[in-house]
Amino acid sequence: MVVIIGLLFLGVGSTAAVAASGNAETDVKEIGSQDISISDTTLTVSDVHVSGSDLPSKSIDEKRYTIDDASFTLRGLTVTYQDQTYEICRITLTIDDVGIVLENISIGE
């Protein structure tokens, strides 16, 4: 569940502007890196029906989940060219005190 929600937020965060910055400590130049923080909010998914062949039959009337604290980092691509290291598209997603509510969800044919 956390991975699915993380991917949802990642898709939203990927629309942010691309920025380039240097990191003096490691001398790695970051290109297109993003730090995304989501905190103190509730995400509600309701009235969804997914159908298809070979899917298990499952329904959720109401379930609530809370992510107290989670952090994910996708390192992207690291390239060294002429003794300079570049980190391309590093994305850090931090989730703090986020509630997830699932209502009226069904999966099956």
C-alpha positions as CSV (number, residue, x, y, z in Angstrom):
1,M,0.0,0.0,0.0
2,V,2.8,2.4,0.9
3,V,4.5,1.8,-2.4
4,I,1.3,2.5,-4.4
5,I,0.7,5.7,-2.6
6,G,4.4,6.6,-3.0
7,L,4.1,6.1,-6.7
8,L,1.0,8.3,-6.8
9,F,2.8,11.1,-5.1
10,L,5.9,10.6,-7.2
11,G,3.8,11.1,-10.3
12,V,2.5,14.4,-8.9
13,G,6.0,15.5,-7.8
14,S,7.6,14.7,-11.2
15,T,5.7,17.6,-12.8
16,A,7.8,20.1,-10.7
17,A,10.4,22.2,-12.5
18,V,13.8,20.7,-13.2
19,A,16.5,22.4,-11.2
20,A,20.3,22.1,-11.2
21,S,22.5,22.6,-8.2
22,G,25.9,21.6,-6.9
23,N,26.8,19.8,-3.7
24,A,30.0,21.2,-2.2
25,E,30.6,18.3,0.2
26,T,30.8,15.6,-2.4
27,D,31.3,17.7,-5.5
28,V,28.4,16.0,-7.2
29,K,26.3,18.2,-9.5
30,E,22.6,17.4,-9.2
31,I,20.5,17.8,-12.4
32,G,16.8,17.5,-12.1
33,S,16.8,16.4,-8.5
34,Q,13.6,16.8,-6.5
35,D,12.8,16.8,-2.7
36,I,9.1,16.1,-2.2
37,S,7.6,16.3,1.3
38,I,4.0,15.4,2.1
39,S,2.8,15.8,5.6
40,D,-0.4,16.2,7.8
41,T,-2.9,15.3,5.2
42,T,-5.4,12.6,4.3
43,L,-5.8,10.9,0.9
44,T,-9.2,9.3,0.2
45,V,-9.9,6.8,-2.5
46,S,-13.6,6.0,-2.9
47,D,-16.1,4.4,-5.3
48,V,-13.5,2.5,-7.4
49,H,-14.2,-0.8,-9.2
50,V,-11.4,-2.6,-11.0
51,S,-12.4,-5.5,-13.2
52,G,-10.6,-8.0,-15.5
53,S,-10.0,-11.6,-16.0
54,D,-8.0,-13.6,-13.5
55,L,-8.3,-10.9,-10.8
56,P,-9.0,-12.1,-7.2
57,S,-12.4,-11.1,-5.9
58,K,-12.0,-8.5,-3.1
59,S,-14.1,-5.7,-1.7
60,I,-13.3,-3.0,0.9
61,D,-16.2,-1.2,2.6
62,E,-13.9,1.1,4.6
63,K,-10.2,0.8,5.7
64,R,-8.0,3.4,7.2
65,Y,-4.2,3.5,7.2
66,T,-1.7,6.0,8.6
67,I,1.9,6.5,7.5
68,D,3.6,8.0,10.5
69,D,7.0,8.5,8.9
70,A,8.5,7.1,5.6
71,S,11.2,8.3,3.3
72,F,12.1,6.9,-0.2
73,T,15.0,7.9,-2.4
74,L,15.3,7.0,-6.0
75,R,19.0,7.7,-6.9
76,G,18.4,8.1,-10.6
77,L,21.5,8.0,-12.8
78,T,25.1,8.8,-11.8
79,V,27.6,9.7,-14.5
80,T,31.2,10.8,-14.2
81,Y,32.6,12.8,-17.1
82,Q,36.0,14.5,-17.0
83,D,36.5,13.9,-13.3
84,Q,33.1,15.5,-12.5
85,T,30.2,13.4,-11.2
86,Y,26.6,14.2,-12.1
87,E,23.6,12.8,-10.4
88,I,20.6,13.0,-12.7
89,C,17.0,12.8,-11.5
90,R,17.5,11.9,-7.8
91,I,14.1,12.0,-6.1
92,T,13.5,12.0,-2.4
93,L,10.0,11.5,-1.1
94,T,9.3,12.1,2.6
95,I,5.8,11.2,4.0
96,D,4.9,12.3,7.5
97,D,1.6,11.8,9.3
98,V,-0.5,11.0,6.2
99,G,-3.8,9.2,6.4
100,I,-5.2,6.9,3.7
101,V,-8.9,6.1,3.5
102,L,-10.2,3.4,1.2
103,E,-14.0,3.4,0.8
104,N,-16.3,1.3,-1.5
105,I,-13.4,-0.4,-3.4
106,S,-14.0,-3.6,-5.3
107,I,-11.7,-5.8,-7.4
108,G,-12.9,-8.7,-9.6
109,E,-14.8,-9.6,-12.7
